[in-house]
Amino acid sequence: MKQKIVGIVLLILVVVGVLVWQQFTPKKSQDTASDSLMTSTSTTAATVHGFVGGEKMGFLEDEEVRNVIVKKYGLVIDYAKAGSIEMVSQPVPENTDFLWPSSQVALEIFKSNQQQKLIKSEIIFNSPIVLYSWDIVTEAFIREGIVKKISESYYIVNFPKFINLVIERKKWSDIGLNELYGSITVISTDPTASNSGNMFAGLLANILAGDVVDETSVESVIPTIRTFFKRLGYLEHSSSDLFEQYLRTGVGAKPIIVGYESQIVEFSLQNRQLWPKVKDKIRILYPIPTVWSSHPLIALTKNGEMLNKALEDPDLQRLAWEKHGFRTGLIGVQNDPKVLEIAGIPERIEKVIPMPGPQVMEKIIAALYKEE
């Protein structure tokens, strides 16, 4: 009995000793070290201020993306959404470190007006201009010989015929779509403010001219371009806003819109419950030819230059493709569509026409601003 009592007492003394040792010995667990690192990083991080095109908001709001930028590069991005053409055409506000539009045309417009403020620019992402439509509309265009399904992708193989249907004010009923009201239209963002609309205006000019337009040949197609966009009425200033309206209002209100390939990837991942309900109805139409929307980051300060370097990080480029659908802007890096789990996205975009030069695009913008 005494031995049992002694054993219990010894056990109690051991437990008390351990507790005392833990109380007065400094401990540095992995969680504590991690918390210290986060606190240290956040307090020493530099804030980079700038403006971005709306289609990149999802990428910049991605927690994984933010963690890479903070932990590896010590940067926190403070950004506001702005139309690509707007941000490069207006005087840059004070304390702006970067601009991140969605085309090289926007970059060239900036250079022509505010070259002295540019420190560095690099193309971070690429995304082709596509048209988004619906199953019943696409089937009607297939019957007309305008769209063709190749493998799992849909291509507008007769783009001039497609554009002529719009210019000639053909009705949806003329191509067998009695359930849709009015004339065939393609809705884009405002080409005087937003990049996707601006690039579509450039692509439209090329299609109407039969080649890349220059400062002389563009004059002959400007009246048609003005009429084309004037008929659309009010246009959104943001590609993300237009894409959201396309999904919300459906085929009756938005039978066809202009957008970026990247938008469908991001939507499918951010709306996993809704995606299975709509994926069989949505169609991505690749114009032949199309134009590349390149996303150059325009660094205006040293902090902007640091962000430029950070965004070239391989982990960020991978996240940009796998979670947000942006094709890489880096030479030699491939993007595998199989990781996206979305049918219809080709591995390569091969049939591309150059955009008109910045002076030509400025002529088109000026014509669209002009009141008749």
Contacts in CASP RR format, 6 or more apart in sequence:
PFRMAT RR
TARGET T0000
AUTHOR 0000-0000-0000
METHOD contacts of the structure
MODEL  1
MKQKIVGIVLLILVVVGVLVWQQFTPKKSQDTASDSLMTSTSTTAATVHG
FVGGEKMGFLEDEEVRNVIVKKYGLVIDYAKAGSIEMVSQPVPENTDFLW
PSSQVALEIFKSNQQQKLIKSEIIFNSPIVLYSWDIVTEAFIREGIVKKI
SESYYIVNFPKFINLVIERKKWSDIGLNELYGSITVISTDPTASNSGNMF
AGLLANILAGDVVDETSVESVIPTIRTFFKRLGYLEHSSSDLFEQYLRTG
VGAKPIIVGYESQIVEFSLQNRQLWPKVKDKIRILYPIPTVWSSHPLIAL
TKNGEMLNKALEDPDLQRLAWEKHGFRTGLIGVQNDPKVLEIAGIPERIE
KVIPMPGPQVMEKIIAALYKEE
37 71 0 8 1.000
41 70 0 8 1.000
41 71 0 8 1.000
41 74 0 8 1.000
42 70 0 8 1.000
42 76 0 8 1.000
44 74 0 8 1.000
45 70 0 8 1.000
45 74 0 8 1.000
45 75 0 8 1.000
45 76 0 8 1.000
46 74 0 8 1.000
46 75 0 8 1.000
46 76 0 8 1.000
46 303 0 8 1.000
46 306 0 8 1.000
47 75 0 8 1.000
47 76 0 8 1.000
47 77 0 8 1.000
47 78 0 8 1.000
47 303 0 8 1.000
48 75 0 8 1.000
48 76 0 8 1.000
48 77 0 8 1.000
48 78 0 8 1.000
48 97 0 8 1.000
48 98 0 8 1.000
48 303 0 8 1.000
48 304 0 8 1.000
48 306 0 8 1.000
48 307 0 8 1.000
49 78 0 8 1.000
49 79 0 8 1.000
49 95 0 8 1.000
49 96 0 8 1.000
49 97 0 8 1.000
49 98 0 8 1.000
50 77 0 8 1.000
50 78 0 8 1.000
50 79 0 8 1.000
50 80 0 8 1.000
50 96 0 8 1.000
50 97 0 8 1.000
50 98 0 8 1.000
50 99 0 8 1.000
50 100 0 8 1.000
51 79 0 8 1.000
51 80 0 8 1.000
51 81 0 8 1.000
51 82 0 8 1.000
51 87 0 8 1.000
51 96 0 8 1.000
51 98 0 8 1.000
51 99 0 8 1.000
51 100 0 8 1.000
52 60 0 8 1.000
52 79 0 8 1.000
52 80 0 8 1.000
52 81 0 8 1.000
52 82 0 8 1.000
52 100 0 8 1.000
53 81 0 8 1.000
53 82 0 8 1.000
53 83 0 8 1.000
53 84 0 8 1.000
53 87 0 8 1.000
53 100 0 8 1.000
53 101 0 8 1.000
53 102 0 8 1.000
53 195 0 8 1.000
53 238 0 8 1.000
53 239 0 8 1.000
54 81 0 8 1.000
54 82 0 8 1.000
54 83 0 8 1.000
54 238 0 8 1.000
54 239 0 8 1.000
54 240 0 8 1.000
55 102 0 8 1.000
55 127 0 8 1.000
55 196 0 8 1.000
55 239 0 8 1.000
55 240 0 8 1.000
55 260 0 8 1.000
55 262 0 8 1.000
55 263 0 8 1.000
56 100 0 8 1.000
56 102 0 8 1.000
56 125 0 8 1.000
56 295 0 8 1.000
56 324 0 8 1.000
56 326 0 8 1.000
57 81 0 8 1.000
57 240 0 8 1.000
58 266 0 8 1.000
58 270 0 8 1.000
58 324 0 8 1.000
59 65 0 8 1.000
59 266 0 8 1.000
59 319 0 8 1.000
59 320 0 8 1.000
59 323 0 8 1.000
59 324 0 8 1.000
59 326 0 8 1.000
60 66 0 8 1.000
60 77 0 8 1.000
60 79 0 8 1.000
62 319 0 8 1.000
62 323 0 8 1.000
62 324 0 8 1.000
64 319 0 8 1.000
64 323 0 8 1.000
65 316 0 8 1.000
65 319 0 8 1.000
65 320 0 8 1.000
66 76 0 8 1.000
66 77 0 8 1.000
68 310 0 8 1.000
68 313 0 8 1.000
68 315 0 8 1.000
68 316 0 8 1.000
68 319 0 8 1.000
69 75 0 8 1.000
69 76 0 8 1.000
69 77 0 8 1.000
69 307 0 8 1.000
69 310 0 8 1.000
69 316 0 8 1.000
70 76 0 8 1.000
72 310 0 8 1.000
72 313 0 8 1.000
72 315 0 8 1.000
73 306 0 8 1.000
73 307 0 8 1.000
73 309 0 8 1.000
73 310 0 8 1.000
73 313 0 8 1.000
75 303 0 8 1.000
75 306 0 8 1.000
75 307 0 8 1.000
75 310 0 8 1.000
77 307 0 8 1.000
79 100 0 8 1.000
81 238 0 8 1.000
81 240 0 8 1.000
83 101 0 8 1.000
83 193 0 8 1.000
83 194 0 8 1.000
83 195 0 8 1.000
83 237 0 8 1.000
83 238 0 8 1.000
84 101 0 8 1.000
84 102 0 8 1.000
84 103 0 8 1.000
84 106 0 8 1.000
84 194 0 8 1.000
84 195 0 8 1.000
84 198 0 8 1.000
85 101 0 8 1.000
85 106 0 8 1.000
85 109 0 8 1.000
85 191 0 8 1.000
85 192 0 8 1.000
85 193 0 8 1.000
85 194 0 8 1.000
85 195 0 8 1.000
85 198 0 8 1.000
85 365 0 8 1.000
86 193 0 8 1.000
86 194 0 8 1.000
86 237 0 8 1.000
87 99 0 8 1.000
87 101 0 8 1.000
87 106 0 8 1.000
88 99 0 8 1.000
88 101 0 8 1.000
88 106 0 8 1.000
88 107 0 8 1.000
88 109 0 8 1.000
88 110 0 8 1.000
88 113 0 8 1.000
88 114 0 8 1.000
88 298 0 8 1.000
89 109 0 8 1.000
89 113 0 8 1.000
91 114 0 8 1.000
92 99 0 8 1.000
92 114 0 8 1.000
92 117 0 8 1.000
92 300 0 8 1.000
96 300 0 8 1.000
96 301 0 8 1.000
97 299 0 8 1.000
97 300 0 8 1.000
97 301 0 8 1.000
97 303 0 8 1.000
97 304 0 8 1.000
97 307 0 8 1.000
98 297 0 8 1.000
98 298 0 8 1.000
98 299 0 8 1.000
98 300 0 8 1.000
98 301 0 8 1.000
98 303 0 8 1.000
98 304 0 8 1.000
98 307 0 8 1.000
98 308 0 8 1.000
99 110 0 8 1.000
99 297 0 8 1.000
99 298 0 8 1.000
99 300 0 8 1.000
100 124 0 8 1.000
100 295 0 8 1.000
100 296 0 8 1.000
100 297 0 8 1.000
100 298 0 8 1.000
101 107 0 8 1.000
101 110 0 8 1.000
101 195 0 8 1.000
101 295 0 8 1.000
101 296 0 8 1.000
101 298 0 8 1.000
102 127 0 8 1.000
102 195 0 8 1.000
102 196 0 8 1.000
102 239 0 8 1.000
102 260 0 8 1.000
102 293 0 8 1.000
102 294 0 8 1.000
102 295 0 8 1.000
103 195 0 8 1.000
103 198 0 8 1.000
103 199 0 8 1.000
103 293 0 8 1.000
103 294 0 8 1.000
103 295 0 8 1.000
103 296 0 8 1.000
103 355 0 8 1.000
104 123 0 8 1.000
104 294 0 8 1.000
104 296 0 8 1.000
104 355 0 8 1.000
105 195 0 8 1.000
105 198 0 8 1.000
105 199 0 8 1.000
105 355 0 8 1.000
105 356 0 8 1.000
105 357 0 8 1.000
105 358 0 8 1.000
105 361 0 8 1.000
106 195 0 8 1.000
106 198 0 8 1.000
106 296 0 8 1.000
107 121 0 8 1.000
107 296 0 8 1.000
107 298 0 8 1.000
108 357 0 8 1.000
108 358 0 8 1.000
109 358 0 8 1.000
109 361 0 8 1.000
109 362 0 8 1.000
110 118 0 8 1.000
110 298 0 8 1.000
111 118 0 8 1.000
111 358 0 8 1.000
112 358 0 8 1.000
112 359 0 8 1.000
112 362 0 8 1.000
117 300 0 8 1.000
118 298 0 8 1.000
118 299 0 8 1.000
118 300 0 8 1.000
119 299 0 8 1.000
119 300 0 8 1.000
119 301 0 8 1.000
119 302 0 8 1.000
119 304 0 8 1.000
119 305 0 8 1.000
120 299 0 8 1.000
120 305 0 8 1.000
120 308 0 8 1.000
121 296 0 8 1.000
121 297 0 8 1.000
121 298 0 8 1.000
121 299 0 8 1.000
121 308 0 8 1.000
122 296 0 8 1.000
122 297 0 8 1.000
122 308 0 8 1.000
122 312 0 8 1.000
123 294 0 8 1.000
123 295 0 8 1.000
123 296 0 8 1.000
123 329 0 8 1.000
124 295 0 8 1.000
124 296 0 8 1.000
124 297 0 8 1.000
124 308 0 8 1.000
124 311 0 8 1.000
124 312 0 8 1.000
124 329 0 8 1.000
125 262 0 8 1.000
125 294 0 8 1.000
125 295 0 8 1.000
125 320 0 8 1.000
125 326 0 8 1.000
125 327 0 8 1.000
125 328 0 8 1.000
125 329 0 8 1.000
126 292 0 8 1.000
126 293 0 8 1.000
126 294 0 8 1.000
126 295 0 8 1.000
126 326 0 8 1.000
126 327 0 8 1.000
126 328 0 8 1.000
126 329 0 8 1.000
127 260 0 8 1.000
127 261 0 8 1.000
127 262 0 8 1.000
127 292 0 8 1.000
127 293 0 8 1.000
127 295 0 8 1.000
127 325 0 8 1.000
127 326 0 8 1.000
127 327 0 8 1.000
128 260 0 8 1.000
128 261 0 8 1.000
128 286 0 8 1.000
128 290 0 8 1.000
128 291 0 8 1.000
128 292 0 8 1.000
128 293 0 8 1.000
128 327 0 8 1.000
128 349 0 8 1.000
128 352 0 8 1.000
129 196 0 8 1.000
129 199 0 8 1.000
129 200 0 8 1.000
129 203 0 8 1.000
129 258 0 8 1.000
129 259 0 8 1.000
129 260 0 8 1.000
129 287 0 8 1.000
129 290 0 8 1.000
129 291 0 8 1.000
129 292 0 8 1.000
129 293 0 8 1.000
130 258 0 8 1.000
130 259 0 8 1.000
130 260 0 8 1.000
130 261 0 8 1.000
130 284 0 8 1.000
130 285 0 8 1.000
130 286 0 8 1.000
130 287 0 8 1.000
130 290 0 8 1.000
131 156 0 8 1.000
131 186 0 8 1.000
131 256 0 8 1.000
131 257 0 8 1.000
131 258 0 8 1.000
131 259 0 8 1.000
131 284 0 8 1.000
131 285 0 8 1.000
131 287 0 8 1.000
132 243 0 8 1.000
132 246 0 8 1.000
132 256 0 8 1.000
132 257 0 8 1.000
132 258 0 8 1.000
132 259 0 8 1.000
132 263 0 8 1.000
132 264 0 8 1.000
132 282 0 8 1.000
132 283 0 8 1.000
132 284 0 8 1.000
132 285 0 8 1.000
133 141 0 8 1.000
133 255 0 8 1.000
133 256 0 8 1.000
133 257 0 8 1.000
133 282 0 8 1.000
133 283 0 8 1.000
133 285 0 8 1.000
134 250 0 8 1.000
134 251 0 8 1.000
134 255 0 8 1.000
134 281 0 8 1.000
134 282 0 8 1.000
134 283 0 8 1.000
135 280 0 8 1.000
135 281 0 8 1.000
135 282 0 8 1.000
135 283 0 8 1.000
136 177 0 8 1.000
136 179 0 8 1.000
136 251 0 8 1.000
137 177 0 8 1.000
137 180 0 8 1.000
137 251 0 8 1.000
137 255 0 8 1.000
137 256 0 8 1.000
137 283 0 8 1.000
138 147 0 8 1.000
138 154 0 8 1.000
138 283 0 8 1.000
138 285 0 8 1.000
140 172 0 8 1.000
140 175 0 8 1.000
140 176 0 8 1.000
140 177 0 8 1.000
141 147 0 8 1.000
141 156 0 8 1.000
141 162 0 8 1.000
141 175 0 8 1.000
141 285 0 8 1.000
142 148 0 8 1.000
142 149 0 8 1.000
143 175 0 8 1.000
143 176 0 8 1.000
144 161 0 8 1.000
144 175 0 8 1.000
145 157 0 8 1.000
145 158 0 8 1.000
145 161 0 8 1.000
146 156 0 8 1.000
146 157 0 8 1.000
146 158 0 8 1.000
146 161 0 8 1.000
146 162 0 8 1.000
146 165 0 8 1.000
147 154 0 8 1.000
147 155 0 8 1.000
147 156 0 8 1.000
147 157 0 8 1.000
147 285 0 8 1.000
148 154 0 8 1.000
148 155 0 8 1.000
148 157 0 8 1.000
149 155 0 8 1.000
151 344 0 8 1.000
151 346 0 8 1.000
152 343 0 8 1.000
152 344 0 8 1.000
153 284 0 8 1.000
153 286 0 8 1.000
153 344 0 8 1.000
153 345 0 8 1.000
153 346 0 8 1.000
154 283 0 8 1.000
154 284 0 8 1.000
154 285 0 8 1.000
154 286 0 8 1.000
154 344 0 8 1.000
155 285 0 8 1.000
155 286 0 8 1.000
155 287 0 8 1.000
155 288 0 8 1.000
156 162 0 8 1.000
156 285 0 8 1.000
156 286 0 8 1.000
156 287 0 8 1.000
156 288 0 8 1.000
157 288 0 8 1.000
159 207 0 8 1.000
159 287 0 8 1.000
159 288 0 8 1.000
159 289 0 8 1.000
160 207 0 8 1.000
160 210 0 8 1.000
163 204 0 8 1.000
163 207 0 8 1.000
163 208 0 8 1.000
165 174 0 8 1.000
165 175 0 8 1.000
165 184 0 8 1.000
166 183 0 8 1.000
166 184 0 8 1.000
166 185 0 8 1.000
166 186 0 8 1.000
166 228 0 8 1.000
167 224 0 8 1.000
167 227 0 8 1.000
167 228 0 8 1.000
169 183 0 8 1.000
169 184 0 8 1.000
170 183 0 8 1.000
170 184 0 8 1.000
171 182 0 8 1.000
171 183 0 8 1.000
171 184 0 8 1.000
172 178 0 8 1.000
172 180 0 8 1.000
172 181 0 8 1.000
172 182 0 8 1.000
172 183 0 8 1.000
172 184 0 8 1.000
172 255 0 8 1.000
173 180 0 8 1.000
173 182 0 8 1.000
174 184 0 8 1.000
175 184 0 8 1.000
180 251 0 8 1.000
180 252 0 8 1.000
180 255 0 8 1.000
181 252 0 8 1.000
183 231 0 8 1.000
184 255 0 8 1.000
185 231 0 8 1.000
185 232 0 8 1.000
185 255 0 8 1.000
185 256 0 8 1.000
186 200 0 8 1.000
186 256 0 8 1.000
186 257 0 8 1.000
186 258 0 8 1.000
187 232 0 8 1.000
187 235 0 8 1.000
187 242 0 8 1.000
187 254 0 8 1.000
187 256 0 8 1.000
187 257 0 8 1.000
187 258 0 8 1.000
188 196 0 8 1.000
188 197 0 8 1.000
188 200 0 8 1.000
188 201 0 8 1.000
188 229 0 8 1.000
188 232 0 8 1.000
188 235 0 8 1.000
188 242 0 8 1.000
188 257 0 8 1.000
188 258 0 8 1.000
188 259 0 8 1.000
189 195 0 8 1.000
189 196 0 8 1.000
189 197 0 8 1.000
189 235 0 8 1.000
189 236 0 8 1.000
189 237 0 8 1.000
189 238 0 8 1.000
189 239 0 8 1.000
189 241 0 8 1.000
189 242 0 8 1.000
189 258 0 8 1.000
190 197 0 8 1.000
190 235 0 8 1.000
190 236 0 8 1.000
190 237 0 8 1.000
191 197 0 8 1.000
191 198 0 8 1.000
191 200 0 8 1.000
191 201 0 8 1.000
191 229 0 8 1.000
191 235 0 8 1.000
191 364 0 8 1.000
191 365 0 8 1.000
191 368 0 8 1.000
192 198 0 8 1.000
192 365 0 8 1.000
192 368 0 8 1.000
192 369 0 8 1.000
193 237 0 8 1.000
194 235 0 8 1.000
194 236 0 8 1.000
194 237 0 8 1.000
194 238 0 8 1.000
194 239 0 8 1.000
195 239 0 8 1.000
195 293 0 8 1.000
196 239 0 8 1.000
196 242 0 8 1.000
196 258 0 8 1.000
196 259 0 8 1.000
196 260 0 8 1.000
196 293 0 8 1.000
197 235 0 8 1.000
197 239 0 8 1.000
197 258 0 8 1.000
198 361 0 8 1.000
198 365 0 8 1.000
199 291 0 8 1.000
199 293 0 8 1.000
199 355 0 8 1.000
200 258 0 8 1.000
201 225 0 8 1.000
201 229 0 8 1.000
201 361 0 8 1.000
201 364 0 8 1.000
201 365 0 8 1.000
201 368 0 8 1.000
202 213 0 8 1.000
202 291 0 8 1.000
202 355 0 8 1.000
202 356 0 8 1.000
202 361 0 8 1.000
202 364 0 8 1.000
203 287 0 8 1.000
203 289 0 8 1.000
203 290 0 8 1.000
203 291 0 8 1.000
203 353 0 8 1.000
203 355 0 8 1.000
204 225 0 8 1.000
204 228 0 8 1.000
205 213 0 8 1.000
205 218 0 8 1.000
205 221 0 8 1.000
205 222 0 8 1.000
205 225 0 8 1.000
205 356 0 8 1.000
205 360 0 8 1.000
205 364 0 8 1.000
206 212 0 8 1.000
206 213 0 8 1.000
206 289 0 8 1.000
206 353 0 8 1.000
206 356 0 8 1.000
208 221 0 8 1.000
208 224 0 8 1.000
208 225 0 8 1.000
209 217 0 8 1.000
209 218 0 8 1.000
209 220 0 8 1.000
209 221 0 8 1.000
211 217 0 8 1.000
212 353 0 8 1.000
212 354 0 8 1.000
212 355 0 8 1.000
212 356 0 8 1.000
213 221 0 8 1.000
213 356 0 8 1.000
213 360 0 8 1.000
214 356 0 8 1.000
214 357 0 8 1.000
214 360 0 8 1.000
215 359 0 8 1.000
215 360 0 8 1.000
215 363 0 8 1.000
218 356 0 8 1.000
218 360 0 8 1.000
218 363 0 8 1.000
218 364 0 8 1.000
219 363 0 8 1.000
222 363 0 8 1.000
222 364 0 8 1.000
222 367 0 8 1.000
225 364 0 8 1.000
225 367 0 8 1.000
225 368 0 8 1.000
226 367 0 8 1.000
226 368 0 8 1.000
226 370 0 8 1.000
226 372 0 8 1.000
229 235 0 8 1.000
229 368 0 8 1.000
230 372 0 8 1.000
235 242 0 8 1.000
236 242 0 8 1.000
236 245 0 8 1.000
239 259 0 8 1.000
239 260 0 8 1.000
239 263 0 8 1.000
240 263 0 8 1.000
242 257 0 8 1.000
242 258 0 8 1.000
242 259 0 8 1.000
243 257 0 8 1.000
243 259 0 8 1.000
243 263 0 8 1.000
243 267 0 8 1.000
245 253 0 8 1.000
245 254 0 8 1.000
246 254 0 8 1.000
246 257 0 8 1.000
247 267 0 8 1.000
247 278 0 8 1.000
251 281 0 8 1.000
256 285 0 8 1.000
260 293 0 8 1.000
261 284 0 8 1.000
261 325 0 8 1.000
261 327 0 8 1.000
261 345 0 8 1.000
262 324 0 8 1.000
262 325 0 8 1.000
262 326 0 8 1.000
262 327 0 8 1.000
264 282 0 8 1.000
264 284 0 8 1.000
264 342 0 8 1.000
264 345 0 8 1.000
265 323 0 8 1.000
265 324 0 8 1.000
265 325 0 8 1.000
265 340 0 8 1.000
265 342 0 8 1.000
265 345 0 8 1.000
266 323 0 8 1.000
266 324 0 8 1.000
266 325 0 8 1.000
267 275 0 8 1.000
268 275 0 8 1.000
268 279 0 8 1.000
268 340 0 8 1.000
268 341 0 8 1.000
268 342 0 8 1.000
269 323 0 8 1.000
269 324 0 8 1.000
279 342 0 8 1.000
284 344 0 8 1.000
284 345 0 8 1.000
286 346 0 8 1.000
286 349 0 8 1.000
288 351 0 8 1.000
289 351 0 8 1.000
289 352 0 8 1.000
289 353 0 8 1.000
290 349 0 8 1.000
290 351 0 8 1.000
290 352 0 8 1.000
290 353 0 8 1.000
291 352 0 8 1.000
291 353 0 8 1.000
291 354 0 8 1.000
291 355 0 8 1.000
292 349 0 8 1.000
292 352 0 8 1.000
294 329 0 8 1.000
295 326 0 8 1.000
297 304 0 8 1.000
297 307 0 8 1.000
297 308 0 8 1.000
297 311 0 8 1.000
299 305 0 8 1.000
299 307 0 8 1.000
299 308 0 8 1.000
310 316 0 8 1.000
312 330 0 8 1.000
314 333 0 8 1.000
317 328 0 8 1.000
317 329 0 8 1.000
317 330 0 8 1.000
317 333 0 8 1.000
320 326 0 8 1.000
320 328 0 8 1.000
321 327 0 8 1.000
321 328 0 8 1.000
321 335 0 8 1.000
321 339 0 8 1.000
321 340 0 8 1.000
322 339 0 8 1.000
322 340 0 8 1.000
325 340 0 8 1.000
327 335 0 8 1.000
327 349 0 8 1.000
328 334 0 8 1.000
328 335 0 8 1.000
335 347 0 8 1.000
336 347 0 8 1.000
337 344 0 8 1.000
337 345 0 8 1.000
337 346 0 8 1.000
337 347 0 8 1.000
355 361 0 8 1.000
356 364 0 8 1.000
END
